[in-house]
Amino acid sequence: MTGTAPVKPAEFHVYDTTLRDGAQQEGLRLSVIDKLAIAGFLDELGVGFIEGGWPGANPNDTAFFESLKSGGPDGQFRLQNATLAAFGFTRRVGMRAADDPLTAAVRDSGAPVACLVAKSHDRHVEQALRTTLAENLAMITDTVTHLRAEGQRVFVDCEHFFDGYRDNAAYALEVVRTAAEAGAEVVVLCDTNGGMLPNWIGDVVAAAGEIGVPLGIHCHNDTGCAVANTLAAVDAGAMHVQGTINGYGERTGNADLVSVVANLELKYGWPVLPAGALAEATRLSHAIAEVTNVPPSGRQPYVGLSAFAHKAGLHASAIKVDPNLYQHIDPALVGNDMRMLVSDMAGRANIQIKGEELGFDLSDRDLAAKITDQVKEAEAAGYTYEAADASFELLLRRELGQLPELFAVHSWRVFTQSHHGDEIDTEATVKLTAKGVGQRVVGEGNGPVNALDHAVRNALAPAYPVVDRFELIDYRVRILDQGHGTDATVRVLIQTTDGRRTWTTVGVGQNLIEASWEALFEAYLFGLIHSQASPEADVEEPAAPVPAGV
Ligand SMILES: [Zn+2]
């Protein structure tokens, strides 16, 4: 079964377009903060290129590129592995590229790479763009030449390439040649409608390969073949693969980059990610799902919760003898686990590694096993620590006896009332003791969580003025057991920043406010611990800058 894969090209690109094409998914909305968080996870996965969006056309994307120029909200954000790419169109019909404001937005985005989409299907040129085939070629030449002269690397995405090739192969190939001659480093063939099958893709990529320009592939999943089509293109000589994490994208999605890279690494034996990065794929896929708030598919290849799950019984006893009899790879290669029953992602080794990352010594196997059990139990109840590092650290500290008692909460309550049905007031009361002084503080807000936040902040401020710097930047709710209606368990994730670092905490409950309170409480506790607050001292030291990563 091995030995059929082609030889890896000298240069190979893994190009992620989650933040642009993936964000087209129905119901998916990404803020600038979300995009930064996802970019950080993608960078950790080790993709070569991150397409950040379409500056100039989409205000949110413009803001994302602007934010990256200054290192994100805390000034600490840097891409370690990946090169940033900005998406854009070829210049407008009848205009010079140098005069087109959208071309300028790509040029000035701060991204070293521009990925330009060009029409390559003659009917789209004439009917959608309403121009001549010659003008479309001139638009490609002019835009690529201009951006190259301005010092940007340029990739060209040929939109509707495969449909175009079927209708007018000579013109589709002329577009590829034109882009390459103008200076495009890679010409990417796109199955924009997603209607192709692997053998068609392979034939067309091989034909385009005759031109002698480095080719890329961009597939949508409308035939359920996006990953297979991507691999067929690679087999036919493509050296650049585009996709999105977890296959996000409009309609049925894009090629799932997780499956693509896992196949290339594990089936082809090609190192396309930095060493060791693939073993983080499960964690990163799930962490990104927390940010997008799209429930991860348990049946996702490689990283799904069920990808290596086995029902107990006859089968299970054989698995105990030799697990490889029933699985296509060792799940640890992608950071997943074989499961016999309902379980979770946490393995002892993961916990030990994660604990060390956070600066805790978990080399004691018994201790690590005990913490692993706790994490499993918590995850079974709905907690998630993949995206909520701060709550995980608090759990470790609790277990290791390293949790300072900075404040003690005695009670809290929330009260919402409506006056004659038009105005709704929410008031929260929090009773706590900090540095030996009891506080009973009322906070108002535009909702229960906002009111609780104000109350706890005001109650802590006399003892710990640093809380004034804490800002809740994201609040996310997920219903866990869908189908139970209002009885369902809910999970709340809260992201907080002090302007220097950003942290995420998690709360779970059958009551939305209870779950929110738990996440809120942990957000303040974690922030105070990391601002080096002491239960005794009156003045807290400023927190040391912390490496980027949200
Ligand atoms: Zn696309």
Boltz pocket constraint, residues with backbone or C-beta under 6 A from the ligand:
constraints:
  - pocket:
      binder: B
      contacts: [[A, 21], [A, 192], [A, 218], [A, 220]]
      max_distance: 6.0
